[in-house]
Amino acid sequence: MTDSGAVLPWLVIRQDEGGNRYRVGRYATRAEAEQVADRLDTRRHGRLYVVERVGHAAT
């Protein structure tokens, strides 16, 4: 939970060609996070956008 009381367990993460990872945003639902990641992924340019649940890093 955040200070506002909203639960935002889904993250969109951008990973660049060098393996650096940056949080793009937090979302309430997986569907919302995937929609954002899909929209950003259409731009490509050597970046990968992934959806992860807080506390469950992708392997």
RAKAMO-V49939 format. One record per residue. OMEGA is omega in degrees with one decimal (none if undefined). NEAR is the number of other C-alpha atoms within 8 Angstrom. D_CENTER is the distance of its C-alpha to the mean C-alpha in Angstrom with 2 decimals. Layout:
omega->OMEGA near->NEAR d_center->D_CENTER
omega->OMEGA near->NEAR d_center->D_CENTER
This chain:
omega->175.2 near->7 d_center->17.08
omega->179.4 near->7 d_center->16.88
omega->-179.0 near->5 d_center->20.19
omega->179.9 near->5 d_center->20.27
omega->179.7 near->6 d_center->20.18
omega->177.5 near->7 d_center->17.06
omega->-179.3 near->7 d_center->14.91
omega->-172.5 near->11 d_center->11.15
omega->-175.6 near->10 d_center->10.13
omega->-179.0 near->14 d_center->6.75
omega->165.9 near->15 d_center->3.56
omega->-177.1 near->16 d_center->0.60
omega->174.0 near->13 d_center->3.58
omega->176.3 near->12 d_center->6.77
omega->-179.2 near->13 d_center->9.75
omega->-176.7 near->10 d_center->13.14
omega->-179.7 near->7 d_center->16.49
omega->179.6 near->5 d_center->17.55
omega->176.7 near->6 d_center->14.88
omega->-176.7 near->7 d_center->13.54
omega->-178.7 near->8 d_center->9.94
omega->177.0 near->7 d_center->8.52
omega->179.2 near->9 d_center->6.07
omega->-178.9 near->8 d_center->5.76
omega->176.9 near->7 d_center->5.87
omega->-173.6 near->11 d_center->6.72
omega->-176.7 near->11 d_center->8.27
omega->-176.9 near->10 d_center->11.45
omega->177.2 near->9 d_center->11.19
omega->-179.4 near->9 d_center->9.46
omega->178.5 near->6 d_center->11.26
omega->179.3 near->9 d_center->10.02
omega->179.6 near->15 d_center->6.26
omega->177.9 near->11 d_center->7.83
omega->178.3 near->8 d_center->10.14
omega->-179.7 near->9 d_center->8.07
omega->179.4 near->12 d_center->6.59
omega->179.7 near->9 d_center->10.28
omega->179.4 near->8 d_center->11.75
omega->-176.9 near->9 d_center->10.29
omega->-179.7 near->10 d_center->11.17
omega->-179.7 near->6 d_center->14.70
omega->177.6 near->6 d_center->15.30
omega->-178.1 near->8 d_center->14.93
omega->174.6 near->4 d_center->17.01
omega->179.5 near->6 d_center->16.17
omega->177.8 near->10 d_center->12.41
omega->177.3 near->9 d_center->10.08
omega->-179.1 near->12 d_center->6.57
omega->177.3 near->10 d_center->5.37
omega->178.3 near->12 d_center->4.33
omega->173.4 near->11 d_center->6.02
omega->-179.7 near->9 d_center->8.49
omega->179.6 near->8 d_center->9.70
omega->179.9 near->4 d_center->12.55
omega->-179.5 near->6 d_center->11.89
omega->178.0 near->7 d_center->10.73
omega->178.7 near->4 d_center->11.04
omega->none near->2 d_center->14.52
